[in-house]
Amino acid sequence: MLLDSIQLMLIEPNLEEAHLDVADTAEMYKNDRAMYESIVQSWTQLYEMEDNAQ
């Protein structure tokens, strides 16, 4: 049940109830998906490389 909830949240994020600290991210997700995807990819690569270095 918990994993189903997490999966749903990742597939269909509820941007109307975004927390204040992620409001800019939610706005970017809605209005500039290409920029959002680019930033997500950059951060993923950055932290993936850090994890692999340890």
PyMOL Python script that loads the backbone (N, CA, C, O; Angstrom):
from pymol import cmd

cmd.read_pdbstr("""\
ATOM      1  N   MET A   1       0.818  -1.187   0.000  1.00  0.00           N
ATOM      2  CA  MET A   1       0.000   0.000   0.000  1.00  0.00           C
ATOM      3  C   MET A   1       0.868   1.260   0.000  1.00  0.00           C
ATOM      4  O   MET A   1       0.607   2.192  -0.761  1.00  0.00           O
ATOM      5  N   LEU A   2       1.885   1.290   0.841  1.00  0.00           N
ATOM      6  CA  LEU A   2       2.768   2.450   0.893  1.00  0.00           C
ATOM      7  C   LEU A   2       3.496   2.632  -0.430  1.00  0.00           C
ATOM      8  O   LEU A   2       3.598   3.749  -0.938  1.00  0.00           O
ATOM      9  N   LEU A   3       4.000   1.543  -0.987  1.00  0.00           N
ATOM     10  CA  LEU A   3       4.707   1.644  -2.260  1.00  0.00           C
ATOM     11  C   LEU A   3       3.782   2.083  -3.382  1.00  0.00           C
ATOM     12  O   LEU A   3       4.206   2.814  -4.277  1.00  0.00           O
ATOM     13  N   ASP A   4       2.540   1.655  -3.351  1.00  0.00           N
ATOM     14  CA  ASP A   4       1.566   2.105  -4.345  1.00  0.00           C
ATOM     15  C   ASP A   4       1.361   3.614  -4.247  1.00  0.00           C
ATOM     16  O   ASP A   4       1.264   4.300  -5.264  1.00  0.00           O
ATOM     17  N   SER A   5       1.296   4.121  -3.032  1.00  0.00           N
ATOM     18  CA  SER A   5       1.114   5.562  -2.825  1.00  0.00           C
ATOM     19  C   SER A   5       2.316   6.346  -3.337  1.00  0.00           C
ATOM     20  O   SER A   5       2.162   7.391  -3.968  1.00  0.00           O
ATOM     21  N   ILE A   6       3.499   5.842  -3.066  1.00  0.00           N
ATOM     22  CA  ILE A   6       4.713   6.510  -3.542  1.00  0.00           C
ATOM     23  C   ILE A   6       4.766   6.487  -5.058  1.00  0.00           C
ATOM     24  O   ILE A   6       5.106   7.489  -5.689  1.00  0.00           O
ATOM     25  N   GLN A   7       4.433   5.350  -5.641  1.00  0.00           N
ATOM     26  CA  GLN A   7       4.442   5.234  -7.095  1.00  0.00           C
ATOM     27  C   GLN A   7       3.453   6.214  -7.721  1.00  0.00           C
ATOM     28  O   GLN A   7       3.781   6.882  -8.702  1.00  0.00           O
ATOM     29  N   LEU A   8       2.263   6.305  -7.171  1.00  0.00           N
ATOM     30  CA  LEU A   8       1.264   7.232  -7.692  1.00  0.00           C
ATOM     31  C   LEU A   8       1.750   8.673  -7.581  1.00  0.00           C
ATOM     32  O   LEU A   8       1.554   9.469  -8.500  1.00  0.00           O
ATOM     33  N   MET A   9       2.381   9.009  -6.463  1.00  0.00           N
ATOM     34  CA  MET A   9       2.881  10.363  -6.266  1.00  0.00           C
ATOM     35  C   MET A   9       3.957  10.701  -7.298  1.00  0.00           C
ATOM     36  O   MET A   9       4.030  11.839  -7.761  1.00  0.00           O
ATOM     37  N   LEU A  10       4.785   9.731  -7.661  1.00  0.00           N
ATOM     38  CA  LEU A  10       5.822   9.971  -8.651  1.00  0.00           C
ATOM     39  C   LEU A  10       5.262  10.056 -10.065  1.00  0.00           C
ATOM     40  O   LEU A  10       5.750  10.834 -10.885  1.00  0.00           O
ATOM     41  N   ILE A  11       4.247   9.262 -10.348  1.00  0.00           N
ATOM     42  CA  ILE A  11       3.652   9.255 -11.682  1.00  0.00           C
ATOM     43  C   ILE A  11       2.766  10.472 -11.905  1.00  0.00           C
ATOM     44  O   ILE A  11       2.810  11.095 -12.966  1.00  0.00           O
ATOM     45  N   GLU A  12       1.966  10.806 -10.908  1.00  0.00           N
ATOM     46  CA  GLU A  12       1.021  11.915 -11.013  1.00  0.00           C
ATOM     47  C   GLU A  12       1.171  12.845  -9.809  1.00  0.00           C
ATOM     48  O   GLU A  12       0.355  12.805  -8.888  1.00  0.00           O
ATOM     49  N   PRO A  13       2.221  13.690  -9.812  1.00  0.00           N
ATOM     50  CA  PRO A  13       2.418  14.573  -8.664  1.00  0.00           C
ATOM     51  C   PRO A  13       1.277  15.574  -8.521  1.00  0.00           C
ATOM     52  O   PRO A  13       0.778  16.100  -9.516  1.00  0.00           O
ATOM     53  N   ASN A  14       0.870  15.834  -7.293  1.00  0.00           N
ATOM     54  CA  ASN A  14      -0.182  16.808  -7.012  1.00  0.00           C
ATOM     55  C   ASN A  14       0.474  18.171  -6.846  1.00  0.00           C
ATOM     56  O   ASN A  14       0.891  18.536  -5.747  1.00  0.00           O
ATOM     57  N   LEU A  15       0.563  18.917  -7.932  1.00  0.00           N
ATOM     58  CA  LEU A  15       1.269  20.191  -7.918  1.00  0.00           C
ATOM     59  C   LEU A  15       0.487  21.288  -7.226  1.00  0.00           C
ATOM     60  O   LEU A  15       1.062  22.315  -6.864  1.00  0.00           O
ATOM     61  N   GLU A  16      -0.789  21.101  -7.038  1.00  0.00           N
ATOM     62  CA  GLU A  16      -1.604  22.115  -6.370  1.00  0.00           C
ATOM     63  C   GLU A  16      -1.313  22.171  -4.875  1.00  0.00           C
ATOM     64  O   GLU A  16      -1.559  23.195  -4.238  1.00  0.00           O
ATOM     65  N   GLU A  17      -0.798  21.095  -4.312  1.00  0.00           N
ATOM     66  CA  GLU A  17      -0.508  21.048  -2.884  1.00  0.00           C
ATOM     67  C   GLU A  17       0.990  21.003  -2.618  1.00  0.00           C
ATOM     68  O   GLU A  17       1.429  20.451  -1.610  1.00  0.00           O
ATOM     69  N   ALA A  18       1.773  21.583  -3.520  1.00  0.00           N
ATOM     70  CA  ALA A  18       3.224  21.582  -3.347  1.00  0.00           C
ATOM     71  C   ALA A  18       3.603  22.398  -2.117  1.00  0.00           C
ATOM     72  O   ALA A  18       3.016  23.447  -1.849  1.00  0.00           O
ATOM     73  N   HIS A  19       4.573  21.914  -1.385  1.00  0.00           N
ATOM     74  CA  HIS A  19       5.054  22.631  -0.208  1.00  0.00           C
ATOM     75  C   HIS A  19       5.760  23.904  -0.648  1.00  0.00           C
ATOM     76  O   HIS A  19       6.221  23.997  -1.786  1.00  0.00           O
ATOM     77  N   LEU A  20       5.848  24.865   0.226  1.00  0.00           N
ATOM     78  CA  LEU A  20       6.442  26.153  -0.116  1.00  0.00           C
ATOM     79  C   LEU A  20       7.874  26.025  -0.617  1.00  0.00           C
ATOM     80  O   LEU A  20       8.271  26.760  -1.521  1.00  0.00           O
ATOM     81  N   ASP A  21       8.651  25.121  -0.060  1.00  0.00           N
ATOM     82  CA  ASP A  21      10.042  24.986  -0.476  1.00  0.00           C
ATOM     83  C   ASP A  21      10.205  24.350  -1.853  1.00  0.00           C
ATOM     84  O   ASP A  21      11.301  24.382  -2.412  1.00  0.00           O
ATOM     85  N   VAL A  22       9.159  23.781  -2.403  1.00  0.00           N
ATOM     86  CA  VAL A  22       9.234  23.205  -3.745  1.00  0.00           C
ATOM     87  C   VAL A  22       8.274  23.891  -4.711  1.00  0.00           C
ATOM     88  O   VAL A  22       8.022  23.387  -5.806  1.00  0.00           O
ATOM     89  N   ALA A  23       7.745  25.026  -4.309  1.00  0.00           N
ATOM     90  CA  ALA A  23       6.775  25.722  -5.160  1.00  0.00           C
ATOM     91  C   ALA A  23       7.389  26.113  -6.497  1.00  0.00           C
ATOM     92  O   ALA A  23       6.742  25.977  -7.535  1.00  0.00           O
ATOM     93  N   ASP A  24       8.634  26.600  -6.488  1.00  0.00           N
ATOM     94  CA  ASP A  24       9.288  26.977  -7.741  1.00  0.00           C
ATOM     95  C   ASP A  24       9.479  25.765  -8.644  1.00  0.00           C
ATOM     96  O   ASP A  24       9.315  25.856  -9.861  1.00  0.00           O
ATOM     97  N   THR A  25       9.820  24.651  -8.051  1.00  0.00           N
ATOM     98  CA  THR A  25      10.009  23.423  -8.822  1.00  0.00           C
ATOM     99  C   THR A  25       8.690  22.971  -9.436  1.00  0.00           C
ATOM    100  O   THR A  25       8.648  22.563 -10.596  1.00  0.00           O
ATOM    101  N   ALA A  26       7.626  23.043  -8.665  1.00  0.00           N
ATOM    102  CA  ALA A  26       6.310  22.666  -9.183  1.00  0.00           C
ATOM    103  C   ALA A  26       5.898  23.589 -10.319  1.00  0.00           C
ATOM    104  O   ALA A  26       5.331  23.141 -11.316  1.00  0.00           O
ATOM    105  N   GLU A  27       6.180  24.870 -10.170  1.00  0.00           N
ATOM    106  CA  GLU A  27       5.844  25.840 -11.219  1.00  0.00           C
ATOM    107  C   GLU A  27       6.629  25.528 -12.496  1.00  0.00           C
ATOM    108  O   GLU A  27       6.076  25.578 -13.595  1.00  0.00           O
ATOM    109  N   MET A  28       7.904  25.211 -12.350  1.00  0.00           N
ATOM    110  CA  MET A  28       8.724  24.866 -13.507  1.00  0.00           C
ATOM    111  C   MET A  28       8.202  23.586 -14.161  1.00  0.00           C
ATOM    112  O   MET A  28       8.149  23.495 -15.388  1.00  0.00           O
ATOM    113  N   TYR A  29       7.819  22.603 -13.353  1.00  0.00           N
ATOM    114  CA  TYR A  29       7.284  21.344 -13.874  1.00  0.00           C
ATOM    115  C   TYR A  29       6.053  21.609 -14.732  1.00  0.00           C
ATOM    116  O   TYR A  29       5.878  20.993 -15.784  1.00  0.00           O
ATOM    117  N   LYS A  30       5.206  22.524 -14.282  1.00  0.00           N
ATOM    118  CA  LYS A  30       3.975  22.821 -15.024  1.00  0.00           C
ATOM    119  C   LYS A  30       4.240  23.661 -16.266  1.00  0.00           C
ATOM    120  O   LYS A  30       3.612  23.444 -17.303  1.00  0.00           O
ATOM    121  N   ASN A  31       5.166  24.624 -16.178  1.00  0.00           N
ATOM    122  CA  ASN A  31       5.294  25.629 -17.234  1.00  0.00           C
ATOM    123  C   ASN A  31       6.487  25.458 -18.164  1.00  0.00           C
ATOM    124  O   ASN A  31       6.475  25.988 -19.275  1.00  0.00           O
ATOM    125  N   ASP A  32       7.504  24.739 -17.743  1.00  0.00           N
ATOM    126  CA  ASP A  32       8.695  24.569 -18.580  1.00  0.00           C
ATOM    127  C   ASP A  32       9.265  23.173 -18.358  1.00  0.00           C
ATOM    128  O   ASP A  32      10.313  23.006 -17.734  1.00  0.00           O
ATOM    129  N   ARG A  33       8.564  22.186 -18.874  1.00  0.00           N
ATOM    130  CA  ARG A  33       8.918  20.790 -18.620  1.00  0.00           C
ATOM    131  C   ARG A  33      10.320  20.473 -19.133  1.00  0.00           C
ATOM    132  O   ARG A  33      11.035  19.696 -18.500  1.00  0.00           O
ATOM    133  N   ALA A  34      10.735  21.052 -20.263  1.00  0.00           N
ATOM    134  CA  ALA A  34      12.069  20.765 -20.802  1.00  0.00           C
ATOM    135  C   ALA A  34      13.155  21.229 -19.830  1.00  0.00           C
ATOM    136  O   ALA A  34      14.130  20.512 -19.608  1.00  0.00           O
ATOM    137  N   MET A  35      12.996  22.405 -19.257  1.00  0.00           N
ATOM    138  CA  MET A  35      13.964  22.915 -18.286  1.00  0.00           C
ATOM    139  C   MET A  35      13.967  22.034 -17.041  1.00  0.00           C
ATOM    140  O   MET A  35      15.028  21.698 -16.515  1.00  0.00           O
ATOM    141  N   TYR A  36      12.790  21.664 -16.576  1.00  0.00           N
ATOM    142  CA  TYR A  36      12.667  20.786 -15.408  1.00  0.00           C
ATOM    143  C   TYR A  36      13.419  19.476 -15.642  1.00  0.00           C
ATOM    144  O   TYR A  36      14.206  19.048 -14.798  1.00  0.00           O
ATOM    145  N   GLU A  37      13.174  18.845 -16.785  1.00  0.00           N
ATOM    146  CA  GLU A  37      13.821  17.568 -17.102  1.00  0.00           C
ATOM    147  C   GLU A  37      15.338  17.726 -17.186  1.00  0.00           C
ATOM    148  O   GLU A  37      16.081  16.847 -16.748  1.00  0.00           O
ATOM    149  N   SER A  38      15.794  18.839 -17.747  1.00  0.00           N
ATOM    150  CA  SER A  38      17.224  19.096 -17.855  1.00  0.00           C
ATOM    151  C   SER A  38      17.873  19.213 -16.476  1.00  0.00           C
ATOM    152  O   SER A  38      18.940  18.648 -16.237  1.00  0.00           O
ATOM    153  N   ILE A  39      17.231  19.941 -15.581  1.00  0.00           N
ATOM    154  CA  ILE A  39      17.760  20.109 -14.228  1.00  0.00           C
ATOM    155  C   ILE A  39      17.739  18.784 -13.474  1.00  0.00           C
ATOM    156  O   ILE A  39      18.698  18.444 -12.782  1.00  0.00           O
ATOM    157  N   VAL A  40      16.656  18.046 -13.605  1.00  0.00           N
ATOM    158  CA  VAL A  40      16.566  16.738 -12.941  1.00  0.00           C
ATOM    159  C   VAL A  40      17.682  15.820 -13.427  1.00  0.00           C
ATOM    160  O   VAL A  40      18.317  15.134 -12.626  1.00  0.00           O
ATOM    161  N   GLN A  41      17.918  15.805 -14.715  1.00  0.00           N
ATOM    162  CA  GLN A  41      18.969  14.953 -15.269  1.00  0.00           C
ATOM    163  C   GLN A  41      20.341  15.375 -14.745  1.00  0.00           C
ATOM    164  O   GLN A  41      21.158  14.525 -14.392  1.00  0.00           O
ATOM    165  N   SER A  42      20.597  16.678 -14.694  1.00  0.00           N
ATOM    166  CA  SER A  42      21.879  17.174 -14.191  1.00  0.00           C
ATOM    167  C   SER A  42      22.100  16.783 -12.736  1.00  0.00           C
ATOM    168  O   SER A  42      23.176  16.309 -12.370  1.00  0.00           O
ATOM    169  N   TRP A  43      21.079  16.982 -11.910  1.00  0.00           N
ATOM    170  CA  TRP A  43      21.202  16.642 -10.489  1.00  0.00           C
ATOM    171  C   TRP A  43      21.353  15.138 -10.295  1.00  0.00           C
ATOM    172  O   TRP A  43      22.110  14.693  -9.432  1.00  0.00           O
ATOM    173  N   THR A  44      20.640  14.363 -11.090  1.00  0.00           N
ATOM    174  CA  THR A  44      20.745  12.906 -10.988  1.00  0.00           C
ATOM    175  C   THR A  44      22.156  12.453 -11.319  1.00  0.00           C
ATOM    176  O   THR A  44      22.730  11.629 -10.607  1.00  0.00           O
ATOM    177  N   GLN A  45      22.716  12.985 -12.392  1.00  0.00           N
ATOM    178  CA  GLN A  45      24.080  12.619 -12.767  1.00  0.00           C
ATOM    179  C   GLN A  45      25.076  13.059 -11.702  1.00  0.00           C
ATOM    180  O   GLN A  45      25.995  12.308 -11.374  1.00  0.00           O
ATOM    181  N   LEU A  46      24.915  14.245 -11.165  1.00  0.00           N
ATOM    182  CA  LEU A  46      25.816  14.758 -10.140  1.00  0.00           C
ATOM    183  C   LEU A  46      25.826  13.851  -8.916  1.00  0.00           C
ATOM    184  O   LEU A  46      26.890  13.441  -8.451  1.00  0.00           O
ATOM    185  N   TYR A  47      24.653  13.541  -8.400  1.00  0.00           N
ATOM    186  CA  TYR A  47      24.583  12.746  -7.185  1.00  0.00           C
ATOM    187  C   TYR A  47      24.847  11.269  -7.433  1.00  0.00           C
ATOM    188  O   TYR A  47      25.302  10.562  -6.534  1.00  0.00           O
ATOM    189  N   GLU A  48      24.569  10.801  -8.632  1.00  0.00           N
ATOM    190  CA  GLU A  48      24.902   9.421  -8.976  1.00  0.00           C
ATOM    191  C   GLU A  48      26.417   9.255  -8.985  1.00  0.00           C
ATOM    192  O   GLU A  48      26.938   8.251  -8.501  1.00  0.00           O
ATOM    193  N   MET A  49      27.120  10.238  -9.534  1.00  0.00           N
ATOM    194  CA  MET A  49      28.571  10.176  -9.576  1.00  0.00           C
ATOM    195  C   MET A  49      29.153  10.255  -8.169  1.00  0.00           C
ATOM    196  O   MET A  49      30.132   9.570  -7.875  1.00  0.00           O
ATOM    197  N   GLU A  50      28.575  11.071  -7.295  1.00  0.00           N
ATOM    198  CA  GLU A  50      29.048  11.161  -5.915  1.00  0.00           C
ATOM    199  C   GLU A  50      28.843   9.834  -5.193  1.00  0.00           C
ATOM    200  O   GLU A  50      29.725   9.385  -4.460  1.00  0.00           O
ATOM    201  N   ASP A  51      27.692   9.205  -5.392  1.00  0.00           N
ATOM    202  CA  ASP A  51      27.413   7.924  -4.744  1.00  0.00           C
ATOM    203  C   ASP A  51      28.381   6.842  -5.218  1.00  0.00           C
ATOM    204  O   ASP A  51      28.829   6.012  -4.428  1.00  0.00           O
ATOM    205  N   ASN A  52      28.697   6.856  -6.501  1.00  0.00           N
ATOM    206  CA  ASN A  52      29.604   5.846  -7.044  1.00  0.00           C
ATOM    207  C   ASN A  52      31.047   6.072  -6.608  1.00  0.00           C
ATOM    208  O   ASN A  52      31.841   5.131  -6.597  1.00  0.00           O
ATOM    209  N   ALA A  53      31.398   7.304  -6.248  1.00  0.00           N
ATOM    210  CA  ALA A  53      32.759   7.620  -5.824  1.00  0.00           C
ATOM    211  C   ALA A  53      33.030   7.149  -4.400  1.00  0.00           C
ATOM    212  O   ALA A  53      34.190   6.999  -4.017  1.00  0.00           O
ATOM    213  N   GLN A  54      31.999   6.914  -3.619  1.00  0.00           N
ATOM    214  CA  GLN A  54      32.183   6.543  -2.211  1.00  0.00           C
ATOM    215  C   GLN A  54      32.505   5.102  -2.037  1.00  0.00           C
ATOM    216  O   GLN A  54      32.687   4.642  -0.910  1.00  0.00           O
TER     217      GLN A  54
END
""", "prot")
cmd.dss("prot")
cmd.show_as("cartoon", "prot")
cmd.util.cbc("prot")
cmd.orient("prot")
